[in-house]
């Protein structure tokens, strides 16, 4: 969701020095392979609002953030299903093939605006940003990693929030639809695109009892220190807030029609202006909408840019809270893939996973459809086909297969056997775990299973049975996928 303006469109991240707050903004990365920069002083990160009002009326405190290392994926990717925050997430295979796990972020209630992310044990990557109604596509690659095609590093995967940051360098190809064909536009594309990433805990308060402790991803991608953005994620809910911050002198380089008024980056061409009062410290910033007559005080903070090393005042000229806005996205149609997009040596995004339920695409109906989708995505590494989904639905409806029996059939299929030959033990463990339990495995669980496989104390078949017999799998079958008997028997063992 990088917002890139014309010329050097900024992207987001900064280290800051805010005297009012003491949260350390740097972060430790576990197993990352990008460039690290940890020599400069850490910077604090302010909350969006004060929590004093909520505390005064007796609201319960939000869940305390966990101490130590976390898996950022559990915050940045929400479970599949109807969304309460205008976004929707879908699990699915890499649309270009390969073994990297993929998820789709479907944005703001539009089936034609989405992003494609990859993830592995080290990073979460942004690969594609698609806005079909705007007729443009950005395709990202990380240049600090060997090879291309992974996408740009969006965030480190396993981190201790509040410690050192990561310098990512990426490139992206911008393509637009011209005369019915996707054409690369070099003037809008970038190479050697730096982005300094930090993660920290922050607290959001929307008033009343709507509070959340969030994982804040801060990105400074504008190497002159003029702009940074941050994205706030809540565990198992995905993104809940976004904010764009402009350095005061950069904002004041765009004067408005009246003295003391200026034009925010996102307000150009609109009847919206920002009044700045620099006679106080901190400066005061008020946004004025001349069309509606509404005014709004804007947050101001004192930051030190990673790239310039210089402190400056920054104004939050645009922000968007997504949490609890009363918008529920529960549509049953698939995302709109770009069937004819093909660029850069045959790379394509024609084969994208479907959203929430595949009923519209495959004819499958029932709560177990997401279970089948997950097996196709992680065990077979592809989107489901209509005939296959209808076959499994018929077998389940006729009580011919238990929940575990369906999974066993996938694991014993010739398609998976051919696929897993290419897997190392770690890839195998992650694929089976995600396919059967529909979540990312803990790093310790992966380490233990790989050790047992490497020592030949377990075969791969043993590991599959171990997961199928787990309490978690039995519970998922019963409560999430609608099998009254839970996992049932491993039919293939009869």
N, C-alpha and C positions, 0 to 999 in steps of 0.2 A: 504494500500500500504506500509505496514511496511516491511522494508528490513532487514532481519535477517541473519546475517552471521553465521558461525559455532560458536562454544563455546558460549560465552555470546553475542549473536548478538545484537548490540545496536539498539535502536529504536528512539527516538528523543525528545528533548525538553530541554531547558536550560534557565536560566536567565542570562543576560549578562550585562556587563559594557563596553560600547563602548564610548570612550571619544569624538568621532567625531559626535555622534548623540544623540538626547535627547528624543527619543520616549520611553515611559515607556512600559515595556514588560509584566507586570502582567495584570490580568483581573478579573473583578467581575463576579461571576456566579449567575444566578438567578434560584432558585429552584433546585439546584443540590444536590444529595444525596451522593456523594463520599466524600473522605477525603480532607479537605482543608488545605493548608499550605500558610499562608500569613505573617509570621513573618520575613522572610528574606528580605533584600533590593531588590527593583525592579531593572530591568535591561533594558537597551536601545537596540533597534533593528535597525541595519543599513539598508539603501536601497541597492538594488543590484548594481545600477549604479547611477552616478550623473545625474541630470536632466538638467545640464547647457547647453549642446549642443542643446537639444530640445527647451529650452527656447530661445536660441540665434537665432534660425531660425524661431521663431514665431509660434511654435506649440501651439495649445490650451491646456490648463491645463486639465488633466483628472478630472472626476467628484469628487468633494470633498466628503470624507467619511462622513456619517451621524454622528451627535453627539448623545451620549447616547446609550441606549440599542438597539441591533439589533437581528434579528433572523439569526443565523449562517447557518441555512438550506438553506436560499435563496442564499447563496454564494457556499455552498458545494454540492448542487444538482442543476444542470442546467435543463431547460425544456427538454422534450423529443424532438428528432428531429435530423437532420443531424448536425454533430459536426464540428467546425472549429479548434479544438485543439486536435485532435487525440483521444478524449474520447467521449463516448456517454452515455446518461443517460436514464433509463427506469423506469417508475413508476410501481409498482406492489404489489401484496400481499406477505406477509411473506411466503416463500416456505415451511415452516414447519407448516403453519396454525397459528391461533391466530389473534389478532386484531391490533398488532403493524404495523404502516405504514412502507413500505419498498421501497427502490429504489436500482437500480442496476447500477454499474459503469462498463462500458464495455471499456477495456483499449487498447489503442495503435493500433486500427484497427484489433485486433485479436478477433474473436468470441469465442475463447477458453480461454481467460484470462479476468477475471472479479472479482468484489467484490460485496458482498451483505451487504447492510446497513439497519439498523432499525432506527427509530426515534420516540420520544414521546415529551411531553412538556418540559422535562428536559435535554435530551441528544440526541446525534447522536451516534449510536453504529456500530462498524464493526463486522459483524457476521462471514462471510466467505471470504476467499481469495482463488481463484481457478486459477490454471495455468495448463490447461489440456495438453498442449504440453510438459510441464515439468513433468507431472504425479504427481502433489502434490496438497494438499489442507490443508489450515489452518482454523481451526474452533475456534473462540474466545469466551470467556466468561469473564464477569466482576465479580471479587470476592468481590468487595466492596459493591455490591448490593445484596439484598436478592434474592435467587433463581438463577438458571442458565438458559441459553438459549437466553438471550437478545443480547449477543455479548459484546465485550469490548468497553468502552467509547472511542469514537474517538474524540469527542468534546462536550463541553457544548452546549446547544441549544440557550437560550436567554442570551446574554452577553453584557457587556460594554467593548469593546476592550481597552486594556491598563491597566487593573486592575488585581486583584489577580488571581492566577492559581489554578489548580485542580490536585491533585495526584490521579491517577487511578492505581489500581492493578488488573491485569487480568491474565488469563491462556489461553493457546491455545493447541489444539491437532493437531499434524502434521500427515498427512496420505499420503502414497505413493501407487501407483498402482503396485502391485507385483503379477505376474502370473494371471493377469486379475481380481484381487480383491483388494479393498482398505484396507490397513493394517495400523493401528496406529503405529507410530514410536516413542517410548518413549524418545529416545536419542535426537530427534529433537523437542519434545514437551516441554512446559514450564508451571510451576505453580508459583504463587507469582511474577508476572512479573510487576515491577513498571514502571510508565510512567508519567512524569510531563508535563502537558499541559498548554500552555499560548496562548492567542490570542491578536494580536495587528494590527494596521494599518501599512502598508508599501507602498512604491512607487517603481514600477518597470519601467525601461526605457530601451527598446531594441534598442534605436537609432532612428533617424528620429522623427516621430511623434507617434511612438508606445509606449505609456505610459499607465500606469494603476495604480490607487490606489487600493491596494488589501488587503484582510483580510488574515493575516499570522497566520497559526496554527503552533506553534513550539512545538515539542515533544522531550523530553529528556528521553529516555528509557534505556540508558546504565548507570547503577547506579555507575560506577566508573568515570563518567564525561569525558569519552574519545570521545564520539560521540553524536551529536544531528542532527536532520533533521528539515526542515520546508517545509510547503506546502502553496502556495499562491493561493488564490481563488478570482475570480472577480465575482461580483454580476451577477446572471443569466447566467454565463458562466462556472462555475465550476472551476476545477483546471487549472491554467495557468503556474505554475512554481514550481519546486521542487529543493531542495539543500541539500547536505550531507556535514557535517562539521566534521573534525577530529582534536582533540587536537594535538598540534605540537609535543610534546614528544612521543605520541602514533604513529603518522605518522613516526617520525624519528627512531622508533624501528624496521622498516622494511627497511634496507639499500639496495640501488641499486648497480649496478656493478661498479660505479665510485664514488669517494669521493664527498660528498655534494649532492648525488642523493638518493632519497628514493622512495618507492613504495606505492602508495595510496591503500586504502582498495579495491576499485573496479578495480584497475589496476593490481592486482596480476595475473601472468601468461601471461601478455601482454607486448608488447615492448614499454611501456609508463612509464615515470619516472617523479619525481617532484624534481626540484632543489630548495634547501632551502639556503637562505642567512640570518644567524642570527646575522650578524654584524650590522644590522640596526634595528631601532625601528619605526614602526612595522617591523617584519621580512618580507622578500620578498619570494614569492613562484611562481615558473614558471613550468608549465607542458610541458613536451617535449615528442612528439610522434616520436619515432625513425623510424617508418615505413613510415610515411607521411612527416616527417621533420617539422611539424607544432609545434609552441609553443604558449602558452597561459598563461597570468598572472592570478593567482588565488587570489580571495578575501581573506583577512586575517582580523580577528576581535578578540577583547579581551573580553572574556566572564567569567562570574562566574557560575559555575555549581551549579544547585540546590542541587544535592546529595553530592558533596564534599565541597561546600561553598568556593572553592578556585578559584582565577582568573587564566586564562591561555590564550595563543594565540591559535586560531583555524583557520584551513585552509579549505576553501570550495573546496574539492577535486573532487566533482562531482555535476553538476547541469543540469537541463533539462528544457528549456523554451518550453512550449507547445502552446503558443498563436500565432495565425496568421502564421503558418508555411506552409500554402497553402495546407494542407491535409484536405479533406472533406470526412467524413465517412457518407454515406447515404444509406448503404446497407439495403435491405428489408428482411433479414433473421433473424430468432430467434437466441438468444444465445444458445450455446450448454450446456444443463443441464447435470448433472452427474447422470444419471438414476440409476446407481447401487451403488452409495455411500450411505452407511447406517452405522452409528457408534454411539456409546454413547446412548444406549437405544432407537434405532430406529430413530434417527434424520437423516434427509435426505435433499438433495437439488435437488431432481428430478423435482419438479414443480416450475420452475422459470418463471418470467414474460418474455415476448418477448420484443425485442428492436424496437424502433421507430415506425414501423408499423407491424401489424400482418398479412399482406397480404399473406406471404408465408405459414403461419401456418393455417390460417382460411379461406382463400379465399376472405376476405374482401378487397375492394379497394375503395379509396375515402378519402378525408381529414377528414371525420367524423369518420374514424376507430379509431383514437386516442381518440376521445370522448367516443366511446363505450368501448374501453379498460379501460379508466379511471373509467367509471361507474362499470364495472366488478370488477376492482381492489379495489375500495374504498367502493362501495355500497354492492357488493356481497362478497368481500374479496377473490376473486379467479381469475385465468386466464380465458379468454373467451374460449368457445368451438366453434368449426366450425359451428355446426348447429345453435347455438344461434346467432352468428355474421351474418350468411347468412340470418336468419330471419329478424334481424333488418335492414340489408342493403336493403332487398326487400321492407320492409315497408317504409323506408325512400325514396328509389328510386321511389316508387309509390305514394309518397306524402300522405301516409296514416297516418303518424305521424309527428308532428312538433318536433323541437329540445327539447322543454319543455315536449312534450308528451312522448318522449322516456324516459326522466329522471323520469317523473311521473310514468311510467309503472315499472321502476326499483324500485322506492320507495314504490310502492304498491304491489310489488311481494311477494308471500308467502316466497320466499327464504330470502328476506331482513327482512321481519317481524319476521321470526324465528331467524335471526341473531341479530337483534337489541334488542331483549328481554334481551340478555346478556350484553348490553351496559349500562354504566352509562350515564348521560346526557352529560358529557364532551366528551366521546367517540363518542356518537351519533352526536353531533354538528360537531366535527372534521371530521368524516367520510362523512357526507353529504356535508359539505363545500368543502372538497377536491374532492369528487366525482363529484360535479356539477361545481366548479370553477377551478379545476385543479391547486390549489396552497394551501399553508399552511395558515390557518387563523391567523389574528393578535390576540395576547393574549387578548386584550381588547374586541374584537368581540366575542371570545369564552366566556369570563367572562360574558358579557351582555346577551348572548343567554342562557347560563346555568342558570343565575339568573331568567330570564323570565320563563324558564321551571320549575325551582324549586318552583317558586311562583304560578305556574299554570295559569299565565297570557297567556302563550302559551302552546299549545300541540305540540308534535313532528311533527304532520302534518302541523301545522301553521308554524313551522320553515322551513320545506321543501318548502312550498309555498313562504315564504319570500325570500329564496335564488333564487327560480325559477323566481320570478318577479323582481329580481334586475337588475339594469342597466348593471352590469358587466357580468351577465349570458347572457343577451340579446346580448351584444357586442361579447362575445366569440362565441355564436352560429353563428353569422353573419360573423365575420372576421376570426375566427380560424377554424370553423367546416363546413363552406360552406352552411349554411341554409340562403337563400335569405331573408326570413321574420324574421330573428333573432330567438328569443325564440319561437314565435308563441303562440298558445293557449295551456293551460294545458288540453290536450284532455280528461284526466280522469275525469275532472270536468263537462264535458258536460252532 
